[in-house]
């Protein structure tokens, strides 16, 4: 149970996690309309994915130290405002630079993605340090809100585009910008926990040299890519690679993925106190190897849709679980460990997303004459990504030896709060 004093704080964090996810995953649901309206290539689309997560990575790396110094509040408020500004700028890109909107798309992506990266530095340590009987439950519920943002980005954006038409996509983006603007006022009033004092904090150099941190960095690099590659490329893959309509692909495929992601995290928050996180991540990685093979090779689009949902369920612990076991093994680091590991996750998604876009163009250019080049390129590129959950599996096996999970009942009272 959470201390009543912090209920407003958790509400603000959950809404911020929801909007962080919606903002960083909104543009993929616009990729096909943007390609049709402005002639963007798959390489440019892949570049937006890379920019998205590189900006988050740089924000993760940079803001860990200032947040430790100045506290949570100014950054919580500022991140919400920056997301709103970035989304509005993204919507205005065709008017600001007619004929070359990609430049403004990229700049706007930097702004809202950096703000999303800053929220990764803020929300996880806040949720985990608010006084509660089971801080892992708060942590998982907040990350379930993140999955809810993916679900809403897919469902709401797709339905609004269906209702209004692709030509009014800017209105959809501006409507999304209103939510973080309102949530900024929640953070102005919400009580926030104190950050670990400098005298009690682990030195950054010691943390960076720790084998636990190094392995956890690569575990979240490949784990986050396994989880969120579906969000970044699933919509385009279902529509252009498998020939499904955008409505079916986004509403059935991506919403199913997000719903299963949220369900798994909520189940852990409610009933997972006695489960071993290392075991969940190892078996989840192994399952995702099979599921990614199904995505690239399945003869039926409906099997791919089923695989999307199962990937959401099986990959649900990769990001959150890696943060939990690493932070418990390396306590008293303030926001720094959350910032740097979140940076590793963002870097993994961005790098793998860019590689997938580049491979799609390469394979399309060398497609056999009897097949559709675009479909061939996307399916072949998706087949290569089976390596990503396989590398996640290797990292999680090593991490289990270095950082075995301690359930809340095994933690000291100081660690649990």
Long-range contacts (C-beta under 8 A, 24 or more apart in sequence): 1-132, 1-133, 2-130, 2-131, 2-132, 2-138, 3-130, 3-131, 3-132, 5-191, 6-130, 6-131, 6-191, 6-193, 8-186, 8-189, 8-190, 8-191, 9-126, 9-130, 9-190, 9-191, 9-192, 9-193, 10-127, 10-130, 10-138, 10-141, 10-142, 11-186, 11-190, 12-76, 12-183, 12-186, 12-187, 12-190, 13-123, 13-126, 13-127, 13-142, 13-145, 14-141, 14-142, 14-145, 15-145, 15-179, 15-183, 15-186, 16-76, 16-79, 16-80, 16-119, 16-122, 16-123, 16-180, 16-183, 16-187, 17-119, 17-123, 17-142, 17-143, 17-145, 17-146, 17-149, 18-145, 18-146, 18-148, 18-149, 18-152, 18-179, 19-80, 19-83, 19-149, 19-179, 19-180, 19-183, 20-83, 20-115, 20-116, 20-119, 20-120, 20-123, 20-146, 20-149, 21-145, 21-146, 21-147, 21-148, 21-149, 21-150, 21-153, 22-149, 22-150, 22-152, 22-153, 22-176, 22-179, 23-83, 23-86, 23-87, 23-112, 23-113, 23-115, 23-116, 23-149, 23-176, 23-180, 24-52, 24-56, 24-112, 24-113, 24-116, 25-149, 25-150, 25-153, 25-154, 25-228, 25-231, 25-232, 26-87, 26-153, 26-157, 26-173, 26-176, 27-52, 27-90, 27-105, 27-109, 28-231, 28-232, 28-233, 28-234, 28-235, 28-236, 29-153, 29-154, 29-157, 29-158, 29-161, 29-235, 29-250, 29-254, 30-157, 30-161, 30-169, 30-173, 31-235, 31-236, 32-235, 32-236, 32-239, 32-240, 32-246, 33-161, 33-166, 33-169, 34-105, 34-169, 36-166, 37-94, 37-166, 37-167, 37-169, 38-94, 38-101, 38-102, 40-102, 41-361, 42-357, 42-360, 42-361, 42-364, 42-377, 43-357, 43-358, 43-361, 44-102, 45-236, 45-357, 46-353, 46-354, 46-355, 46-356, 46-357, 46-358, 46-360, 47-106, 47-354, 47-357, 48-105, 48-106, 48-109, 49-232, 49-233, 49-349, 49-350, 49-353, 49-354, 49-357, 50-350, 50-351, 50-353, 50-354, 51-106, 51-109, 51-110, 51-113, 51-350, 52-109, 52-113, 52-232, 52-350, 52-353, 53-113, 53-346, 53-347, 53-348, 53-349, 53-350, 53-351, 53-353, 54-346, 54-347, 54-350, 55-109, 55-110, 55-111, 55-113, 55-114, 55-117, 56-113, 56-114, 56-116, 56-117, 56-120, 56-342, 56-343, 56-346, 56-350, 57-117, 57-343, 57-344, 57-346, 57-347, 57-350, 58-114, 58-117, 58-343, 59-113, 59-114, 59-115, 59-116, 59-117, 59-118, 59-120, 59-121, 60-117, 60-118, 60-120, 60-121, 60-339, 60-340, 60-342, 60-343, 60-346, 61-339, 61-340, 61-343, 63-117, 63-118, 63-121, 63-339, 64-121, 64-334, 64-335, 64-336, 64-338, 64-339, 64-340, 65-336, 67-121, 67-122, 67-195, 67-334, 67-335, 67-339, 68-195, 68-198, 68-201, 68-334, 68-335, 68-336, 71-192, 71-194, 71-195, 72-122, 72-126, 72-192, 72-193, 72-195, 73-187, 73-188, 73-192, 75-118, 75-121, 75-122, 76-119, 76-122, 76-187, 76-192, 77-184, 77-187, 77-188, 78-115, 78-118, 79-115, 79-116, 79-118, 79-119, 79-122, 79-180, 80-115, 80-180, 80-181, 80-183, 80-184, 80-187, 81-180, 81-181, 81-184, 82-111, 82-112, 82-114, 82-115, 82-118, 83-112, 83-115, 83-116, 83-177, 83-180, 84-177, 84-178, 84-180, 84-181, 84-184, 85-111, 85-112, 85-177, 86-110, 86-111, 86-112, 86-113, 86-115, 87-112, 87-173, 87-174, 87-176, 87-177, 88-173, 88-174, 88-177, 90-173, 91-169, 91-170, 91-171, 91-173, 91-174, 91-177, 92-170, 94-170, 117-342, 117-343, 117-346, 120-338, 120-339, 120-342, 120-345, 120-346, 121-335, 121-338, 121-339, 121-342, 122-335, 124-323, 124-338, 124-342, 125-195, 125-334, 125-335, 125-338, 126-192, 126-193, 128-324, 128-327, 129-193, 129-417, 130-193, 131-193, 131-417, 132-416, 132-417, 133-408, 133-416, 134-273, 134-408, 134-416, 135-408, 135-416, 135-417, 136-268, 136-269, 136-272, 136-273, 136-324, 136-408, 137-269, 137-270, 137-273, 138-269, 139-320, 139-323, 139-324, 140-265, 140-266, 140-268, 140-269, 140-272, 140-320, 141-265, 141-266, 141-269, 143-265, 143-319, 143-320, 144-262, 144-265, 144-266, 144-269, 147-258, 147-259, 147-261, 147-262, 147-265, 147-312, 147-316, 148-258, 148-262, 150-231, 150-254, 150-257, 150-258, 150-261, 151-254, 151-255, 151-258, 151-259, 151-262, 154-235, 154-250, 154-251, 154-254, 154-255, 154-258, 155-250, 155-251, 155-255, 157-250, 158-246, 158-247, 158-250, 158-251, 159-251, 161-246, 162-246, 162-247, 195-334, 195-335, 196-332, 196-333, 196-334, 200-332, 201-332, 201-333, 201-334, 202-330, 202-331, 202-332, 202-333, 204-333, 204-336, 207-330, 207-333, 207-336, 207-337, 208-340, 210-330, 211-402, 212-326, 212-329, 212-330, 212-399, 212-402, 212-403, 213-326, 213-330, 213-337, 213-340, 213-341, 215-395, 215-398, 215-399, 215-402, 215-403, 216-322, 216-325, 216-326, 216-341, 216-344, 216-399, 216-403, 217-340, 217-341, 217-344, 218-344, 218-391, 218-395, 219-281, 219-318, 219-322, 219-392, 219-395, 219-396, 219-398, 219-399, 220-318, 220-319, 220-322, 220-323, 220-341, 220-342, 220-344, 220-345, 220-348, 221-344, 221-345, 221-347, 221-348, 221-395, 222-348, 222-388, 222-389, 222-391, 222-392, 222-395, 223-281, 223-285, 223-315, 223-318, 223-319, 223-322, 223-345, 223-348, 223-392, 223-395, 223-396, 224-318, 224-319, 224-344, 224-345, 224-346, 224-348, 224-349, 225-348, 225-349, 225-351, 225-352, 225-353, 225-388, 225-392, 226-285, 226-288, 226-292, 226-311, 226-315, 226-318, 226-388, 226-389, 226-392, 227-261, 227-311, 227-312, 227-315, 227-316, 227-318, 227-319, 228-349, 229-349, 229-352, 229-353, 229-356, 229-385, 229-388, 230-254, 230-257, 230-308, 230-311, 230-312, 231-257, 231-258, 232-349, 232-353, 233-353, 233-356, 233-357, 233-382, 234-308, 236-378, 237-295, 237-378, 237-382, 238-301, 238-304, 238-305, 240-374, 240-375, 240-378, 241-374, 241-375, 241-378, 241-379, 241-382, 242-301, 242-304, 242-375, 243-301, 243-375, 244-301, 252-305, 253-304, 253-305, 253-308, 254-308, 256-305, 256-308, 256-309, 256-312, 257-308, 257-309, 257-311, 257-312, 258-312, 259-309, 259-312, 260-309, 260-310, 260-312, 260-313, 260-316, 261-312, 261-313, 261-315, 261-316, 263-313, 264-312, 264-313, 264-314, 264-316, 264-317, 265-316, 265-317, 265-320, 268-316, 268-317, 273-407, 273-408, 273-409, 274-407, 274-409, 275-407, 276-404, 276-405, 276-407, 277-317, 277-321, 277-324, 277-325, 277-405, 278-321, 278-325, 278-396, 278-399, 278-400, 278-403, 278-404, 278-405, 279-400, 280-317, 280-321, 281-317, 281-318, 281-321, 281-322, 281-392, 281-396, 281-399, 282-393, 282-396, 282-397, 282-400, 283-314, 284-314, 284-315, 284-316, 284-317, 284-318, 285-318, 285-389, 285-390, 285-392, 285-393, 285-396, 286-389, 286-393, 287-314, 288-314, 288-315, 288-389, 288-392, 289-386, 289-389, 289-390, 289-393, 291-389, 292-382, 292-385, 292-386, 292-388, 292-389, 293-383, 293-386, 295-382, 296-379, 296-380, 296-382, 296-383, 296-385, 296-386, 297-383, 315-389, 318-392, 319-345, 321-405, 322-399, 324-405, 325-399, 325-403, 325-404, 325-405, 326-399, 326-403, 328-403, 328-405, 328-406, 328-411, 328-415, 329-402, 329-403, 331-415, 352-385, 352-388, 355-384, 356-381, 356-382, 356-384, 356-385, 357-381, 359-384
